[in-house]
């Protein structure tokens, strides 16, 4: 005599196993989406830092040129520093990349900006 129901063809253990797999698949999809989002955010932060450095450099060039033509303007030396407290000036940490067990998906590739390259 068996304890598994033969009428339905599926045991409670099979149903539990399927529900567990479904939950694992859902969690893996959420994890992958969060990683893609973190990579995009990191790429955007990199581009923003590059843009800021470019703007600071251009402002420095303009101030230097203006100081040459306007004798009353004090000379500006060295790059201008953003006036942020030391704690606010730190860089954002990169998102950790764990080895993935799924096949490569086009959305999983890190995004690169032409300006950041």
N, C-alpha and C positions, 0 to 999 in steps of 0.2 A: 504494500500500500504506500503511495507517495503522498507527500504533504503539499505538493505544488498543484494548483488547479490546471487540469488538462483541457478544460472547456475553452478558456480564453487563449491558451497557448503562451501566455506571458505570466511570469511570477511577479510578486511584489518586489523582489530583488531586481528583476529586469527593469521594472518601472523606475525604481529608485536610481539604478545605474544610468538610465536615460536622462532622468531629471538632473543628475549630477553632471553628466557630460554637457547638457544644454547650458547649465549654469557656468561651467568652465569655459565653454565657447563664448558666452556672453561677456564674461569677465576678460577673456583674452582680447575680444574685440574692443572693449572699453580701454584696456591697457594700450593697445596699439593706437587707438585714436588719440589718447592722451600723449603718447610719445610723438606722434606726428604733430600735434598741436605744440608741444614743447620745442620740437625742432624748428617749426615755423617761427615761433616766438624768439628763439635764439638767433635765427637768421635775421629777423627784423631788428633785433637789438644790435647785432653786428653791423648792419647797414646804417642804423641810426648813429652808432658810435663813429663810423667812417664819415658819415655826413657831418657830424659835429666837428670832427677833426679837420675836415676840409673847410668848413665855415670859419673855424678858429684861425686857420692858416690864412684864409682870404682876408679876414678882418685885420690880422697882423700885417699883411702886405699893404692894405689900405691905410692903416695907421702910420706905417713907416713912410709911405709915399706922402701922406698929408704932412707929416713932421718935416719932411724935406722942403716942402713948399710953404709951410707956415712956421716961421721962426719962433713964434710965441707958444706953439704947441710943444709940450714936453716930449722928449724922445721916448719911444717905447722900446724896451729891450726884452727879448725872450718871448716865448709864447704866453699868451694870456691864459690864466688858469680860471676855471669855473669856480665861483665862490660857493662851494658846498662844504659842509662839515665832512671830515675825513670818513665817517661811517657811511655817508650817502654817496660817496664817490666810488665805492667799490664796484667791481664788475659783477654781472649776473653769473651764477654758476651754470655750467653747461649741463644739459640733460644727460643722465647716464644712459648709455646704450648697452643693454644686456643682450647676450646672444639670443637670436630669435629661432624658434623651432619651426615656424611656418615657412612656406615657400615665399620667395621674394615677391613683394607686391609693389607696383609702381608708386603707390602713395607712401610707401615706407622709405623711399629714397630721400636723403636730406636735400632740402631745397637750397639752391644757390642763387644769389642775385648777381647780375652782371656787374653791378657796382661793387659788390663785396669781393669779387675775384681778383 
